[in-house]
Amino acid sequence: MTQTRALQLLFDLRYLNTTLGSRGEEGKSSRTPQDPRFLEVCDWLEGFIDPFDLDVFTAPLNTNLTRLSQRTSVLLGLLTGSERQFSPRSSTVTSKEPFNVLPMASSHVR
């Protein structure tokens, strides 16, 4: 298995676990201690990835995972549950992402 394929499968597995993971009572995640099968497969996939590359790709992978999971929760709403464990966006702008704000239209008097 190639490193690229292992990274993609790792992302897919974490996404499915985040999106489809079962919920316990009162909105708490029932998988607080991670499922050992999930951890075993993640460790197996990480074995195909160079440790340096894994360190480099972990932050972008987690960022994209959070972003995709939030989009999915918006699209599927009640099906995925509202008790998400997403952290709010930081108050300081540290990334080079464009702002999610529409520009104001100029108001010319006609």
DRENDO-1510 file (C-alpha; in Angstrom, 1 decimal, always signed):
<recs>
REC; n; res; u; v; w
REC; 1; MET; +0.0; +0.0; +0.0 .
REC; 2; THR; +1.3; +3.4; -0.9 .
REC; 3; GLN; +1.7; +6.2; +1.6 .
REC; 4; THR; -0.8; +8.4; -0.3 .
REC; 5; ARG; -3.4; +5.7; -0.2 .
REC; 6; ALA; -2.8; +5.1; +3.5 .
REC; 7; LEU; -3.2; +8.8; +4.3 .
REC; 8; GLN; -6.5; +8.9; +2.3 .
REC; 9; LEU; -7.8; +5.8; +4.1 .
REC; 10; LEU; -6.8; +7.2; +7.5 .
REC; 11; PHE; -8.6; +10.4; +6.7 .
REC; 12; ASP; -11.7; +8.5; +5.5 .
REC; 13; LEU; -11.7; +6.3; +8.6 .
REC; 14; ARG; -11.5; +9.2; +10.9 .
REC; 15; TYR; -14.2; +11.0; +9.0 .
REC; 16; LEU; -16.5; +8.0; +9.2 .
REC; 17; ASN; -15.8; +7.5; +12.9 .
REC; 18; THR; -16.5; +11.2; +13.6 .
REC; 19; THR; -19.7; +11.4; +11.5 .
REC; 20; LEU; -21.2; +8.0; +12.2 .
REC; 21; GLY; -19.9; +7.3; +15.6 .
REC; 22; SER; -22.7; +6.4; +18.1 .
REC; 23; ARG; -23.8; +8.8; +20.8 .
REC; 24; GLY; -24.4; +7.9; +24.4 .
REC; 25; GLU; -27.0; +9.4; +26.7 .
REC; 26; GLU; -27.2; +13.2; +27.3 .
REC; 27; GLY; -25.3; +13.9; +24.1 .
REC; 28; LYS; -22.0; +12.4; +25.3 .
REC; 29; SER; -20.0; +10.4; +22.9 .
REC; 30; SER; -20.2; +6.7; +23.8 .
REC; 31; ARG; -16.7; +6.2; +22.5 .
REC; 32; THR; -14.9; +8.4; +25.0 .
REC; 33; PRO; -12.3; +5.6; +25.3 .
REC; 34; GLN; -11.8; +5.1; +21.6 .
REC; 35; ASP; -12.9; +1.8; +20.1 .
REC; 36; PRO; -9.9; -0.6; +20.1 .
REC; 37; ARG; -10.8; -1.7; +16.6 .
REC; 38; PHE; -10.7; +1.8; +15.4 .
REC; 39; LEU; -7.3; +2.5; +17.1 .
REC; 40; GLU; -5.9; -0.8; +15.7 .
REC; 41; VAL; -6.8; +0.1; +12.1 .
REC; 42; CYS; -5.5; +3.6; +12.6 .
REC; 43; ASP; -2.2; +2.3; +13.9 .
REC; 44; TRP; -2.0; -0.2; +11.0 .
REC; 45; LEU; -2.6; +2.5; +8.5 .
REC; 46; GLU; +0.0; +4.8; +10.2 .
REC; 47; GLY; +2.5; +2.0; +9.8 .
REC; 48; PHE; +2.5; +2.6; +6.0 .
REC; 49; ILE; +3.2; +6.3; +6.5 .
REC; 50; ASP; +6.7; +7.7; +7.1 .
REC; 51; PRO; +6.8; +9.1; +10.7 .
REC; 52; PHE; +8.1; +12.5; +9.5 .
REC; 53; ASP; +5.4; +12.8; +6.8 .
REC; 54; LEU; +2.8; +11.7; +9.3 .
REC; 55; ASP; +3.9; +14.6; +11.6 .
REC; 56; VAL; +3.7; +17.0; +8.7 .
REC; 57; PHE; +0.3; +15.9; +7.5 .
REC; 58; THR; -1.4; +15.4; +10.8 .
REC; 59; ALA; -2.3; +19.1; +11.3 .
REC; 60; PRO; -3.8; +19.7; +7.8 .
REC; 61; LEU; -5.6; +16.3; +8.0 .
REC; 62; ASN; -7.2; +17.2; +11.3 .
REC; 63; THR; -8.2; +20.7; +10.0 .
REC; 64; ASN; -9.8; +19.3; +6.9 .
REC; 65; LEU; -11.5; +16.5; +8.9 .
REC; 66; THR; -13.0; +19.1; +11.2 .
REC; 67; ARG; -14.1; +21.3; +8.3 .
REC; 68; LEU; -15.7; +18.4; +6.4 .
REC; 69; SER; -17.4; +17.1; +9.5 .
REC; 70; GLN; -18.9; +20.5; +10.2 .
REC; 71; ARG; -20.1; +20.7; +6.6 .
REC; 72; THR; -21.7; +17.3; +6.9 .
REC; 73; SER; -23.4; +18.2; +10.1 .
REC; 74; VAL; -24.8; +21.3; +8.4 .
REC; 75; LEU; -26.1; +19.3; +5.5 .
REC; 76; LEU; -27.4; +16.3; +7.4 .
REC; 77; GLY; -28.5; +18.2; +10.5 .
REC; 78; LEU; -30.6; +16.1; +12.7 .
REC; 79; LEU; -29.4; +12.8; +11.3 .
REC; 80; THR; -25.9; +13.2; +12.6 .
REC; 81; GLY; -26.9; +14.8; +15.9 .
REC; 82; SER; -26.3; +18.3; +17.3 .
REC; 83; GLU; -23.9; +17.3; +20.1 .
REC; 84; ARG; -20.7; +17.7; +18.1 .
REC; 85; GLN; -17.3; +17.9; +19.8 .
REC; 86; PHE; -16.0; +20.6; +17.5 .
REC; 87; SER; -13.9; +23.3; +18.9 .
REC; 88; PRO; -14.8; +26.8; +18.0 .
REC; 89; ARG; -12.7; +28.7; +15.6 .
REC; 90; SER; -9.9; +30.7; +17.2 .
REC; 91; SER; -10.4; +34.4; +17.7 .
REC; 92; THR; -7.1; +35.2; +16.2 .
REC; 93; VAL; -6.7; +35.0; +12.4 .
REC; 94; THR; -3.6; +32.9; +11.8 .
REC; 95; SER; -4.5; +31.2; +8.6 .
REC; 96; LYS; -4.5; +32.6; +5.1 .
REC; 97; GLU; -8.1; +31.4; +4.5 .
REC; 98; PRO; -10.4; +34.0; +2.9 .
REC; 99; PHE; -13.0; +35.4; +5.2 .
REC; 100; ASN; -16.5; +34.0; +4.9 .
REC; 101; VAL; -18.1; +37.4; +4.4 .
REC; 102; LEU; -19.7; +38.8; +1.3 .
REC; 103; PRO; -18.4; +42.2; +0.2 .
REC; 104; MET; -20.9; +45.1; +0.6 .
REC; 105; ALA; -22.3; +46.4; -2.6 .
REC; 106; SER; -21.5; +50.0; -3.4 .
REC; 107; SER; -24.6; +52.2; -3.0 .
REC; 108; HIS; -24.6; +54.6; -5.9 .
REC; 109; VAL; -27.5; +57.0; -6.1 .
REC; 110; ARG; -29.2; +56.9; -9.5 .
</recs>
